[in-house]
Amino acid sequence: MSDTPGKLRLGALVALVVGSMIGGGIFSLPQNMAASADVGAILIGWAITAVGMLTLAFVFQTLANRKPDLDGGVYAYAKAGFGDYMGFSSAWGYWISAWLGNVGYFVLLFSTLGYFFPIFGEGNTPAAIIGASILLWAVHFLVLRGIKEAAFINLVTTVAKIVPLVLFILIAIFAFKLDIFTSDIWGVKNPDLGSVMDQVRNMMLVTVWVFIGIEGASIFSSRAEKRSDVGRATVIGFITVLLLLVLVNVLSLGIMTQPELAKLQNPSMAAVLEHVVGHWGAVLISVGLIISLLGALLSWVLLCAEIMFSAAKDHTMPAFLKKENANHVPVNALWLTNAMVQLFLIITLFSASTYLSLIYLATSMILVPYLWSAAYGFLLAVRAETYENALAERKKDLIIGGIALIYAIWLIYAGGLKYLLLSALLYAPGAILFAKAKRESGQPVFTHIEKVIFAAVVIGALVAAYGLYDGFLTL
């Protein structure tokens, strides 16, 4: 993998990005998108997402090259640009998003296994939770063996899971029918979808969900063999995944109509291929999804531990989270992460809608880290910091950073007030760890402006808590 012990080459970094983004989302994409929008709005939504996420990928590439001293990606950028509490909040939000996503992956994985073994049901039966727990701790002890070894296994699973996706795309191209694709472009036959703008807005959290992981290489920047590979891996990974996502989604709309797709059970890609070629198509996609989820779980366990470890190294998280074992794996961060996954796996026994709730909540938690990264990239260009004698590059990055920032703000709006309040409920308790880290460093907990920000978070959390109690907010 690398001539330098413990260091990751470009191929491994690209695999981390692709492996992080291609998890379960793409296999459920036909139904997830059709549930919110029809063809026209979906195409508009993908165009917005492609531009927004590409500019965000370029921001991560620019920051990796212009700020090589900042390790840890989204966390480090927020801290450098906007202070300790914003840095902590980005690390905390990213971490929660990552392990919530892992819980969702476990539920989807065992729901897919339920296709072959009915005892696993929808992924939240007692048998499924026991199976998921065993797998969780198997992954845990695999990662304890070392980051480099786990990254190599991720490289193998990334290659393996792309094969059924490519096969699906090839078959779908020949099965595509233009009359089905154009039967109701704007969704006028289904008034429940709302206006085109409503459709675009409602599909946004799904598009963000399938792109979470775009920053995967930047999280591991300190472990890269070449610093320049971090930005290259981000852009290569993004373009690869964008092509796969759009082709899977758009081609499905030419095989089955929007109402038909919206009614499918997930993984809906399996049902689409079964519609074309018969039962073996569903089996192929189900096996592909199982491989995909196993690889994605590994990627996200690595990312969860690394973000907490990076934050602890410079005292933004408490010192106990920077402890490493003999294989240079952040053990305490790993134990804390997987303990939370285990707790929420148990909670899924009592919740019928856990998977979809987790997708949207995990997505909303990562919007703030993305916002601060985009804002920091834009801020560097505005201040001309690191742009001495590079006027043309500064202008380019000013435009790219500005678009990425507008896109990040749009995503928070598109997510809606419900998920903003629920996010506040999860952000607020993190202040306990932040205060502990500050006391360990002998520093005041908050600056004046941070007190105002924290007060706003607490108010949002209290509203969310009351909303859950009263019933006007639901998970």
VMD Tcl script that draws the C-alpha trace (Angstrom):
set ca {
  {0.00 0.00 0.00}
  {2.83 2.37 0.80}
  {6.58 2.33 1.17}
  {6.20 4.48 4.28}
  {5.03 2.46 7.31}
  {1.44 3.31 8.30}
  {0.97 5.81 5.45}
  {-1.85 5.68 2.87}
  {-1.34 6.05 -0.88}
  {-3.71 7.68 -3.38}
  {-5.54 4.42 -4.15}
  {-6.33 3.79 -0.48}
  {-7.46 7.40 0.01}
  {-9.76 7.25 -3.05}
  {-11.16 3.96 -1.71}
  {-11.85 5.63 1.64}
  {-13.79 8.41 -0.12}
  {-15.70 6.07 -2.46}
  {-16.15 3.46 0.27}
  {-17.54 6.07 2.65}
  {-20.00 7.48 0.11}
  {-21.18 4.19 -1.43}
  {-22.82 2.48 1.48}
  {-26.51 1.64 1.54}
  {-27.87 4.86 0.09}
  {-27.30 4.13 -3.59}
  {-29.08 0.76 -3.32}
  {-32.22 2.48 -1.95}
  {-31.94 5.55 -4.19}
  {-34.69 4.74 -6.77}
  {-37.40 4.57 -4.08}
  {-35.97 7.29 -1.81}
  {-35.93 9.85 -4.62}
  {-39.26 8.82 -6.18}
  {-40.95 9.17 -2.78}
  {-40.23 12.93 -2.89}
  {-40.05 13.95 -6.56}
  {-40.69 13.08 -10.20}
  {-38.32 13.17 -13.17}
  {-38.08 16.93 -13.76}
  {-37.50 17.88 -10.13}
  {-35.04 15.00 -9.70}
  {-32.95 16.24 -12.65}
  {-32.98 19.80 -11.24}
  {-32.05 18.47 -7.81}
  {-29.13 16.48 -9.18}
  {-27.90 19.53 -11.09}
  {-27.94 21.61 -7.88}
  {-26.29 18.78 -5.95}
  {-23.61 18.20 -8.61}
  {-22.59 21.89 -8.61}
  {-22.87 22.28 -4.84}
  {-21.04 19.09 -3.90}
  {-18.38 19.60 -6.58}
  {-17.59 23.06 -5.20}
  {-17.49 21.54 -1.72}
  {-15.07 18.87 -3.00}
  {-12.91 21.64 -4.52}
  {-12.99 23.49 -1.19}
  {-11.67 20.38 0.59}
  {-9.00 20.02 -2.12}
  {-7.96 23.68 -1.81}
  {-7.86 23.57 1.99}
  {-5.79 20.36 1.95}
  {-3.21 22.06 -0.28}
  {-3.25 25.56 1.23}
  {-3.44 24.54 4.88}
  {-1.23 21.44 5.06}
  {-0.70 21.98 8.78}
  {-4.40 21.37 9.52}
  {-5.07 17.67 10.05}
  {-8.53 16.28 10.69}
  {-10.48 17.91 7.87}
  {-13.87 19.39 8.73}
  {-13.03 19.73 12.41}
  {-9.71 21.51 11.91}
  {-11.09 23.95 9.33}
  {-13.97 25.04 11.55}
  {-11.63 25.60 14.50}
  {-9.04 27.55 12.49}
  {-11.66 29.81 10.99}
  {-14.21 30.31 13.73}
  {-12.79 29.33 17.10}
  {-12.62 26.42 19.51}
  {-16.35 25.90 20.10}
  {-17.16 25.85 16.38}
  {-14.29 23.41 15.88}
  {-15.57 21.23 18.70}
  {-19.14 21.40 17.36}
  {-17.97 20.28 13.91}
  {-16.09 17.33 15.39}
  {-19.01 16.45 17.66}
  {-21.63 16.77 14.91}
  {-19.55 14.82 12.43}
  {-18.95 12.07 14.97}
  {-22.65 11.74 15.85}
  {-23.58 11.77 12.16}
  {-21.07 9.01 11.46}
  {-22.12 6.59 14.17}
  {-25.84 7.27 13.62}
  {-25.22 6.36 9.99}
  {-23.54 3.16 11.13}
  {-26.61 2.18 13.14}
  {-28.70 2.75 10.02}
  {-26.28 0.64 8.00}
  {-26.58 -2.26 10.47}
  {-30.39 -2.12 10.28}
  {-30.35 -2.04 6.46}
  {-27.75 -4.82 6.30}
  {-29.83 -7.23 8.39}
  {-33.03 -6.14 6.64}
  {-31.34 -7.21 3.39}
  {-30.24 -10.49 4.97}
  {-33.91 -10.90 5.87}
  {-34.50 -11.45 2.13}
  {-32.64 -14.75 2.55}
  {-33.26 -15.43 6.27}
  {-36.74 -14.29 7.43}
  {-35.68 -14.38 11.10}
  {-33.92 -11.02 10.56}
  {-37.17 -9.36 9.41}
  {-36.77 -5.61 8.77}
  {-33.42 -5.47 10.54}
  {-34.75 -4.63 14.01}
  {-35.81 -8.06 15.30}
  {-34.01 -9.56 18.33}
  {-32.09 -11.93 16.01}
  {-31.03 -9.02 13.79}
  {-29.84 -6.94 16.74}
  {-27.83 -9.86 18.12}
  {-26.28 -10.44 14.68}
  {-25.54 -6.73 14.25}
  {-23.94 -6.58 17.69}
  {-21.66 -9.53 16.91}
  {-20.65 -7.91 13.62}
  {-20.12 -4.52 15.29}
  {-17.57 -5.92 17.72}
  {-15.90 -8.03 15.01}
  {-15.30 -4.80 13.05}
  {-14.18 -3.10 16.26}
  {-11.44 -5.66 16.92}
  {-10.42 -5.66 13.25}
  {-9.83 -1.90 13.40}
  {-7.85 -2.34 16.63}
  {-5.31 -4.30 14.55}
  {-4.36 -1.12 12.69}
  {-5.58 1.69 10.43}
  {-3.48 0.56 7.45}
  {-4.74 -3.04 7.56}
  {-8.38 -1.93 7.84}
  {-7.90 0.55 4.97}
  {-6.57 -2.29 2.77}
  {-9.68 -4.41 3.46}
  {-11.79 -1.34 2.64}
  {-9.96 -1.04 -0.71}
  {-10.88 -4.65 -1.55}
  {-14.57 -4.26 -0.56}
  {-14.81 -0.96 -2.50}
  {-13.74 -2.68 -5.71}
  {-16.05 -5.65 -5.03}
  {-19.19 -3.58 -4.46}
  {-18.80 -1.42 -7.59}
  {-19.15 -4.51 -9.84}
  {-22.93 -5.10 -9.28}
  {-23.55 -1.34 -9.61}
  {-21.86 -1.25 -13.02}
  {-23.76 -4.38 -14.08}
  {-27.06 -2.78 -13.01}
  {-26.26 0.35 -15.04}
  {-25.39 -1.67 -18.18}
  {-28.61 -3.71 -17.98}
  {-30.69 -0.61 -17.19}
  {-29.36 1.22 -20.26}
  {-30.84 -1.49 -22.53}
  {-34.09 -1.70 -20.51}
  {-34.63 2.08 -20.44}
  {-37.88 3.26 -22.10}
  {-38.28 6.93 -23.00}
  {-42.10 6.82 -22.83}
  {-41.95 5.71 -19.17}
  {-39.31 8.36 -18.39}
  {-41.43 11.18 -19.90}
  {-44.89 9.98 -18.78}
  {-45.25 12.62 -16.02}
  {-42.08 14.71 -15.93}
  {-43.25 17.33 -13.40}
  {-45.38 15.05 -11.21}
  {-48.68 16.78 -12.05}
  {-50.59 13.48 -11.77}
  {-49.47 13.17 -8.15}
  {-50.45 16.39 -6.30}
  {-49.12 14.98 -3.01}
  {-45.59 15.68 -4.29}
  {-46.28 19.43 -4.24}
  {-44.72 22.06 -6.48}
  {-41.48 21.49 -8.36}
  {-39.66 23.61 -5.75}
  {-41.17 21.51 -2.95}
  {-40.05 18.35 -4.73}
  {-36.49 19.65 -5.15}
  {-36.34 20.75 -1.52}
  {-37.71 17.45 -0.20}
  {-35.15 15.35 -2.07}
  {-32.15 17.35 -0.83}
  {-31.48 15.42 2.38}
  {-31.40 12.20 0.35}
  {-28.77 13.62 -2.03}
  {-26.63 14.80 0.89}
  {-26.98 11.40 2.58}
  {-25.56 9.56 -0.44}
  {-22.63 12.03 -0.64}
  {-21.64 11.98 3.03}
  {-18.04 10.78 3.05}
  {-16.81 13.23 0.41}
  {-14.46 14.59 3.08}
  {-13.14 11.11 3.96}
  {-9.62 11.67 2.62}
  {-9.25 15.00 4.44}
  {-10.05 13.31 7.76}
  {-7.03 11.04 7.19}
  {-4.75 13.80 5.85}
  {-2.15 13.22 8.57}
  {-1.84 9.57 7.48}
  {-1.47 10.28 3.73}
  {1.86 9.40 2.10}
  {1.62 12.56 -0.06}
  {-0.31 15.61 1.05}
  {-1.33 16.43 -2.52}
  {-3.07 13.04 -2.78}
  {-5.72 14.18 -0.26}
  {-7.29 16.73 -2.63}
  {-6.91 14.47 -5.67}
  {-8.60 11.58 -3.86}
  {-11.52 13.84 -2.87}
  {-12.24 15.00 -6.44}
  {-11.67 11.57 -8.07}
  {-13.93 9.92 -5.50}
  {-16.64 12.56 -5.93}
  {-16.79 12.32 -9.73}
  {-16.85 8.50 -9.63}
  {-19.70 8.38 -7.14}
  {-21.69 11.19 -8.83}
  {-21.72 9.26 -12.13}
  {-22.87 6.07 -10.41}
  {-25.61 7.81 -8.40}
  {-27.10 9.79 -11.29}
  {-27.06 6.81 -13.66}
  {-28.72 4.50 -11.13}
  {-31.41 7.08 -10.28}
  {-32.18 8.38 -13.79}
  {-32.13 4.99 -15.53}
  {-34.55 3.56 -12.94}
  {-37.05 6.29 -13.86}
  {-37.09 4.90 -17.42}
  {-37.81 1.34 -16.22}
  {-40.61 1.97 -13.71}
  {-42.80 5.05 -13.19}
  {-42.44 7.39 -10.21}
  {-45.52 5.98 -8.37}
  {-44.27 2.41 -8.92}
  {-40.78 3.26 -7.64}
  {-42.17 5.13 -4.62}
  {-44.01 1.98 -3.44}
  {-40.96 -0.33 -3.59}
  {-39.38 -1.83 -0.50}
  {-35.69 -1.15 0.05}
  {-33.17 -1.97 -1.27}
  {-35.29 -0.71 -4.18}
  {-32.52 -1.23 -6.75}
  {-33.01 -4.97 -6.24}
  {-36.70 -4.68 -7.15}
  {-35.90 -2.57 -10.24}
  {-33.43 -5.15 -11.57}
  {-35.82 -7.99 -10.68}
  {-38.45 -6.18 -12.78}
  {-36.07 -6.38 -15.77}
  {-34.32 -9.76 -15.47}
  {-36.18 -11.74 -12.83}
  {-35.30 -13.14 -9.41}
  {-31.54 -13.45 -9.94}
  {-31.35 -9.65 -10.33}
  {-32.70 -9.12 -6.81}
  {-30.22 -11.68 -5.44}
  {-27.29 -9.99 -7.21}
  {-28.15 -6.54 -5.85}
  {-28.81 -7.89 -2.35}
  {-25.38 -9.56 -2.28}
  {-23.81 -6.37 -3.65}
  {-25.51 -4.35 -0.92}
  {-24.26 -6.68 1.81}
  {-20.67 -6.31 0.55}
  {-21.16 -2.56 0.17}
  {-22.49 -2.12 3.69}
  {-19.67 -4.17 5.21}
  {-17.12 -1.92 3.50}
  {-18.99 1.26 4.43}
  {-19.23 0.18 8.06}
  {-15.47 -0.27 8.14}
  {-14.89 3.16 6.57}
  {-17.18 4.91 9.02}
  {-15.78 3.17 12.10}
  {-12.35 4.44 10.99}
  {-13.68 7.96 10.40}
  {-15.54 8.09 13.74}
  {-12.46 7.21 15.75}
  {-10.15 9.47 13.74}
  {-12.25 12.63 14.10}
  {-12.39 12.31 17.91}
  {-8.70 11.45 18.08}
  {-7.70 14.47 15.96}
  {-9.80 16.80 18.10}
  {-8.30 15.40 21.31}
  {-4.72 15.87 20.10}
  {-5.03 19.65 20.25}
  {-7.14 19.72 23.43}
  {-10.54 20.49 21.86}
  {-11.76 17.08 23.04}
  {-10.78 15.63 26.45}
  {-7.34 14.02 26.69}
  {-8.62 10.46 27.25}
  {-9.74 10.34 23.58}
  {-6.19 10.67 22.23}
  {-4.95 7.42 23.74}
  {-3.56 5.03 21.07}
  {-2.73 1.34 21.26}
  {0.48 -0.31 20.00}
  {-0.96 -0.30 16.44}
  {-1.54 3.49 16.58}
  {-5.31 3.10 16.71}
  {-7.23 5.60 18.92}
  {-8.66 3.00 21.28}
  {-10.76 5.14 23.63}
  {-12.37 7.02 20.73}
  {-13.14 3.65 19.13}
  {-14.65 2.19 22.32}
  {-16.81 5.28 22.90}
  {-18.04 5.27 19.28}
  {-19.02 1.62 19.19}
  {-20.59 1.77 22.66}
  {-22.95 4.44 21.27}
  {-23.67 2.29 18.19}
  {-24.45 -0.65 20.47}
  {-26.81 1.47 22.61}
  {-28.75 2.69 19.58}
  {-28.89 -0.81 18.09}
  {-30.74 -1.86 21.24}
  {-33.06 1.15 20.89}
  {-34.00 -0.03 17.37}
  {-35.81 -2.96 18.99}
  {-38.43 -0.46 20.14}
  {-38.63 1.74 17.02}
  {-40.26 0.70 13.76}
  {-39.01 3.65 11.69}
  {-35.42 3.71 12.86}
  {-33.67 3.44 9.49}
  {-35.32 6.41 7.77}
  {-35.17 8.50 10.94}
  {-31.46 7.77 11.26}
  {-30.76 8.72 7.64}
  {-32.34 12.15 7.97}
  {-30.98 12.84 11.45}
  {-27.47 11.72 10.49}
  {-27.61 13.96 7.43}
  {-28.81 16.99 9.39}
  {-25.97 16.55 11.91}
  {-23.33 16.84 9.20}
  {-24.72 20.02 7.63}
  {-23.04 22.27 10.23}
  {-19.54 20.78 9.71}
  {-19.98 21.19 5.93}
  {-21.14 24.79 6.41}
  {-18.06 25.77 8.46}
  {-15.67 24.10 6.00}
  {-17.21 25.98 3.07}
  {-17.17 29.22 5.07}
  {-13.48 28.75 5.96}
  {-12.52 28.14 2.34}
  {-14.41 31.30 1.34}
  {-12.84 33.26 4.23}
  {-9.29 32.36 3.14}
  {-9.97 33.71 -0.35}
  {-11.63 36.88 1.02}
  {-8.64 37.58 3.28}
  {-6.17 36.59 0.51}
  {-4.53 34.33 3.11}
  {-2.00 31.95 1.45}
  {-2.71 33.66 -1.93}
  {0.37 35.88 -2.13}
  {1.14 36.49 -5.85}
  {-1.73 34.21 -6.90}
  {-4.51 36.63 -7.88}
  {-6.10 34.36 -10.52}
  {-6.30 31.41 -8.12}
  {-7.77 33.63 -5.44}
  {-10.56 34.81 -7.75}
  {-11.34 31.23 -8.76}
  {-11.43 30.04 -5.15}
  {-13.53 33.03 -4.14}
  {-16.22 31.97 -6.64}
  {-15.98 28.27 -5.74}
  {-16.02 28.98 -2.01}
  {-18.97 31.36 -2.41}
  {-21.02 28.76 -4.30}
  {-20.15 26.05 -1.74}
  {-21.20 28.36 1.11}
  {-24.54 29.24 -0.55}
  {-25.13 25.52 -1.17}
  {-24.40 24.67 2.49}
  {-26.87 27.32 3.67}
  {-29.47 26.05 1.17}
  {-29.10 22.53 2.58}
  {-29.88 23.71 6.11}
  {-32.98 25.48 4.75}
  {-33.97 22.40 2.72}
  {-33.59 20.16 5.78}
  {-36.27 22.19 7.54}
  {-36.89 23.42 11.08}
  {-37.62 19.95 12.46}
  {-34.14 18.60 11.83}
  {-32.50 21.86 12.84}
  {-34.15 21.57 16.28}
  {-33.36 17.86 16.61}
  {-29.74 18.62 15.71}
  {-29.62 21.26 18.47}
  {-30.83 18.59 20.91}
  {-27.83 16.42 20.00}
  {-25.33 19.28 19.84}
  {-26.14 20.71 23.28}
  {-24.86 17.82 25.50}
  {-21.47 17.95 23.73}
  {-20.65 21.06 25.75}
  {-19.88 18.75 28.71}
  {-16.89 17.25 26.85}
  {-15.91 20.70 25.54}
  {-15.90 22.12 29.09}
  {-13.83 19.17 30.34}
  {-11.23 19.72 27.61}
  {-11.04 23.44 28.38}
  {-10.56 22.82 32.09}
  {-7.79 20.32 31.35}
  {-6.04 23.12 29.43}
  {-6.70 25.69 32.16}
  {-8.69 27.93 29.78}
  {-12.09 29.64 30.09}
  {-14.81 27.45 28.60}
  {-16.45 29.99 26.27}
  {-15.58 33.32 24.71}
  {-18.33 36.00 24.77}
  {-19.56 35.20 21.26}
  {-19.43 31.45 21.98}
  {-21.71 31.99 25.00}
  {-24.30 33.56 22.71}
  {-24.00 30.70 20.20}
  {-24.25 28.09 22.94}
  {-27.32 29.83 24.42}
  {-29.00 29.63 21.00}
  {-28.16 25.91 20.80}
  {-29.62 25.31 24.28}
  {-32.83 27.18 23.39}
  {-33.17 25.06 20.24}
  {-32.55 21.90 22.26}
  {-35.20 22.84 24.84}
  {-37.74 23.51 22.08}
  {-36.89 20.14 20.51}
  {-37.18 18.32 23.85}
  {-40.58 19.90 24.48}
  {-41.62 19.12 20.91}
  {-40.79 15.43 21.36}
  {-42.64 15.39 24.68}
  {-45.71 17.22 23.31}
  {-45.73 15.31 20.03}
  {-45.36 18.15 17.53}
  {-41.84 16.83 16.79}
  {-41.17 13.16 16.04}
  {-38.02 11.17 15.37}
}
mol new
graphics top color blue
foreach p $ca { graphics top sphere $p radius 0.5 }
foreach p [lrange $ca 0 end-1] q [lrange $ca 1 end] { graphics top cylinder $p $q radius 0.2 }
display resetview
